[in-house]
């Protein structure tokens, strides 16, 4: 007998299946890092990561479709069929950088923090992955003699 009161999260299971099948990461963890305690509210951090994840969630299905099409046609087009994937990836990077720029100017620069998207070598292999980096920016005080 089915449990009608139970709430199922089908969307997250679907996202996890995509990651397992293709090895693609389409989201960042919303877990609050210990290094940001007393610097930013956990709710603000989570809201920013959710905004980043929403951009990734919109772009991943399109990128995967073009990747499959590009791989199928790769031999016939001498690799030119993979250009749409490269262009979509750059567009996604640009969208994320714009979002992080907006977040920085709206909140994080006032708190002495700076978010940016950067490449980092994976621990388990020689491949590169994109990570969200939160840097501490020292507040500069301007000295003006009287």
C-alpha positions in Angstrom: 0.0 0.0 0.0 1.3 3.4 -0.9 2.1 6.0 1.8 0.1 9.0 0.6 1.5 11.3 3.3 5.2 10.8 2.4 7.0 13.5 0.5 9.4 12.3 -2.2 12.1 14.3 -3.7 12.2 13.0 -7.3 14.0 16.0 -8.7 17.1 15.4 -6.6 17.2 11.8 -7.5 17.1 12.7 -11.2 20.0 15.1 -10.7 22.0 12.5 -8.9 21.3 10.0 -11.7 22.6 12.5 -14.3 25.8 13.0 -12.3 26.4 9.2 -12.0 25.7 8.6 -15.7 27.8 11.4 -17.2 30.3 12.3 -14.6 29.1 15.9 -14.8 28.7 18.1 -11.7 25.7 20.3 -12.1 25.6 21.8 -8.6 27.6 23.0 -5.6 27.0 21.9 -2.0 25.1 24.3 0.1 26.8 23.2 3.3 28.1 26.2 5.2 31.9 26.1 5.6 33.5 26.7 9.0 35.8 29.3 7.7 33.0 31.7 7.0 31.5 31.6 10.5 30.9 35.1 11.8 31.8 36.5 8.4 28.5 35.9 6.5 25.1 34.5 7.5 24.5 30.9 6.6 21.3 31.8 4.9 23.0 34.3 2.6 25.7 31.7 1.7 23.1 29.1 0.9 21.0 31.6 -1.1 24.1 32.4 -3.3 24.9 28.8 -3.9 21.3 28.1 -4.8 21.4 30.9 -7.3 24.6 29.4 -8.8 23.0 26.0 -8.9 19.9 27.3 -10.7 22.1 28.7 -13.5 23.8 25.3 -13.7 20.6 23.4 -13.6 19.2 25.4 -16.6 22.3 24.9 -18.7 23.3 21.3 -18.1 20.5 19.5 -20.1 21.3 21.6 -23.2 25.1 21.1 -22.8 24.6 17.3 -22.5 22.4 17.1 -25.6 24.9 19.1 -27.7 27.7 17.0 -26.3 26.0 13.8 -27.4 25.2 15.2 -30.8 28.8 16.5 -31.1 30.3 13.1 -30.2 28.0 11.2 -32.7 28.9 13.6 -35.6 32.6 14.1 -34.5 34.1 11.8 -37.2 32.0 13.2 -40.0 32.7 16.9 -39.1 36.4 16.4 -38.1 35.6 17.7 -34.6 33.8 20.8 -35.6 30.5 19.4 -34.2 32.0 19.9 -30.7 32.2 23.7 -31.1 28.6 24.3 -29.8 29.6 22.5 -26.6 32.6 24.7 -26.1 30.5 27.9 -26.8 27.8 26.8 -24.4 30.4 26.1 -21.7 31.9 29.5 -22.1 28.4 31.1 -22.0 27.7 29.2 -18.8 31.0 30.5 -17.3 30.1 34.0 -18.4 26.6 33.7 -16.8 28.2 32.4 -13.5 30.8 35.2 -13.5 28.1 37.8 -14.0 26.0 36.3 -11.2 29.0 36.2 -8.8 29.9 39.8 -9.8 26.4 40.9 -8.9 26.5 39.0 -5.6 29.9 40.5 -4.7 28.8 44.1 -5.4 25.4 43.5 -3.6 26.7 41.9 -0.4 30.0 40.2 -0.2 32.4 43.1 -0.9 30.8 45.0 2.0 31.7 42.0 4.2 35.3 41.8 3.0 34.7 38.7 0.9 35.0 38.0 -2.8 33.5 35.1 -4.7 34.9 33.8 -8.0 34.8 30.8 -10.3 38.2 29.2 -10.8 39.7 26.1 -12.2 41.4 23.6 -9.8 43.0 20.3 -10.4 41.0 17.3 -9.1 42.4 15.4 -6.2 41.8 12.0 -7.8 43.1 12.7 -11.3 44.9 15.2 -13.5 41.6 16.6 -14.8 40.5 20.2 -14.0 37.3 21.2 -12.4 35.6 24.5 -11.7 35.2 25.5 -8.0 33.7 28.4 -6.2 36.4 30.2 -4.3 35.6 32.6 -1.5 38.5 34.9 -0.7 39.0 37.3 2.2 39.6 40.8 0.9 41.4 43.1 3.4 39.6 46.4 4.0 41.8 49.2 3.0 41.8 52.3 5.1 42.9 55.5 3.5 45.1 57.7 5.6 44.5 61.4 5.1 46.7 63.8 7.0 44.9 66.8 8.5 
